[in-house]
Amino acid sequence: MSKWTLIPPEGCSPSSASCTSEPEHPLLLRPSAVLFACTENAIRSPMAEGILKHLAGRRIFVDSAGVRAGEVDSFAVQAMDEIGIDICRHRPKSFDDLEDESFDLVISLSPEAQHRAVELTRAMACEVIFWNTFDPSIIEGSRETRLDAYRNVRDQLFARIRAQFGPAMMAGL
């Protein structure tokens, strides 16, 4: 059973049949538990996990996993540190290492992770979304060129997460 939380528009109470104001947005649903997934749980999914935890605090359970567990990526740590989000204690893990699989929403960030997420959630009441996200580790060049690729991925993830969860967060998440 899904654990999505109903967020009424401003001027409404969750139990009222009518609103005291004309809602700007329809009723919003917020997931209780979100999993971000990528290939090695070393760059994209830890960045996304850190961003949503930063925005939502403890109001949503957020985790991340990979098809396989890679190594912590220092460029990802630095790119996130630049915006005040600390992921240096992140420990990459695979789908098989997950302690809890009770997610309402899985957002996969690589084709490999998308296939694994679909397999994982086949018998679950869980929504799976695919955000094909560039892997910045393939960029070659100077340290600054490579770091810029990570910053771009970070900024794209931040924008997508804000777009996906922003209305619910603005409505009193």
N, C-alpha and C positions, 0 to 999 in steps of 0.2 A: 504494500500500500504506500502510495506517495505521501510525503510529509511536507508538501508545499504549504506555505503560510499565506493566508489571504490578507492583503494589505488594502484597506478601504481608502478611497480618495479623501483628501482633506475635507472636513466637515461631516464625515460619516463615522459611525461607530460600527465595529464588526457585527454587532447584534441587531442594529436598527434596520428596518425595512425600507427606510427612506433617508435621503441625504438632506442636510440643511443648506447645502450649496451645490451648484452645478459643477460636477467633477470635470477637471481638465483632462484627466486620464481615466479610462475605465478601471475597474478593480484590477489590482496588480497581484501577481503571484510571485512569491519569493521562495526559492528552494531552501530546504533546511540543511542539505549537504551537497557539496559540489566537488567533483574530482576533475582536475586538469591532467591530461595525459599527453606525453610525447614519446619520442623514440627511446631516449636514455635517462629521462628524468634528471637531466643535468643542466639544461638551459631554459627552454621555453616553458615547460610546465612548472618548474620552481619559480620562475619569474611571475607567471600568472597567479600561482598560489599566493605569493608574497603580496602582489597587488590587491587581490580580492580580500585577503586578510587585513591589509592596511585600510581598505575602504569600508569593509563590513565589520571589522573587529571580531568579537566572539558571537555575533548574531547569526552567522552561517558557519557550519563546519566546513572547512576547506582542506583538501589534501591534494597530493599529486603523485603520479606514478609514471613509469615508462614501460615499454615493451620489455626492456632489459634495464638493469641498473648500470649507469655509467659512472664517471668520476665527476665530482663537483667542479664546475667550470669557473675559473677565476675571473674571466671577462664578464660572465653573468653576474657574479657577486659584485664586481666593481660597478657595472652599469646600474644595478639596483641600489647600491650604496649611494650613488650620485643623487638619487631622488629620496633618500632617507629611509629606504626599506632594506633591512638586513636579512639576507638569506645565507649568510656564511655558515650557519649551523645546519643547513639543509643536508640531509643524507639521502642520496638517490636510492630509489627502490623500484622494484618491478611490480607489475600487477599482482604477481604471485605473493609478494611481500605485504600486500595490504592487509591490515588487521580487521578492517571493516569494509564491507562492500555495499552498505546501505546508502547509496547515493541517489538523490533525486535527479541530478543532472551531471552528465559526464561531457566535458568539452575536450575533444581530442584536437591536437595541434599538428599532427603529422599523419600521413596516410597509413603508416604502419600502426600507429596508435589507434586510428579510427577502426581499422579491422579488428584489433584486439578488444576495443571498447564495445563494439557490436557483439562480439562473441561473449564477453563478460555479462552484458546486460540482456542477452537474448530472452531469459526467463524472468526478468525483473521489470517492475513498473518504474522505468527510468528513462528519461529523455537523453538522447545522445546528439550532440551538435558537433559538426566538424568545421574548425577554423584552420584552413591550410596556412600554416605559419612558416615563414622562411627560416631555415637553419643557418644562423650566422657563423657557425663554426667552419663552414666551407669557404669563407672569405679568406683570401691570402693578401699579404701586403704588410705594411707597417703596423705597429701596435695600434696607432691611432686609427688607421683605416679599419682594422679588425674591430676595435672597440666601438667605432661608429656604427658598424653593422649590428652589434648587440644593442646599442642605444635605440636604433630604428625599430628593432623587434620589440624592445621594452615599451617604446612609445606606442607602437601599433597595438600591442596587447592591452596597454592601459586604456586606450581609446575604445577598443572593442568591449572590454570589461565594463567600462563606464556606460557604454551604450546598452549593453545587455542587462546590467543590474542597476543602473542609475535611477530609473523611475521608481523602483522599489525602495532604493536607499533614500531618495528624496522624500518619499511618502512615509518616512518614519521607520525605516528598516531596523 
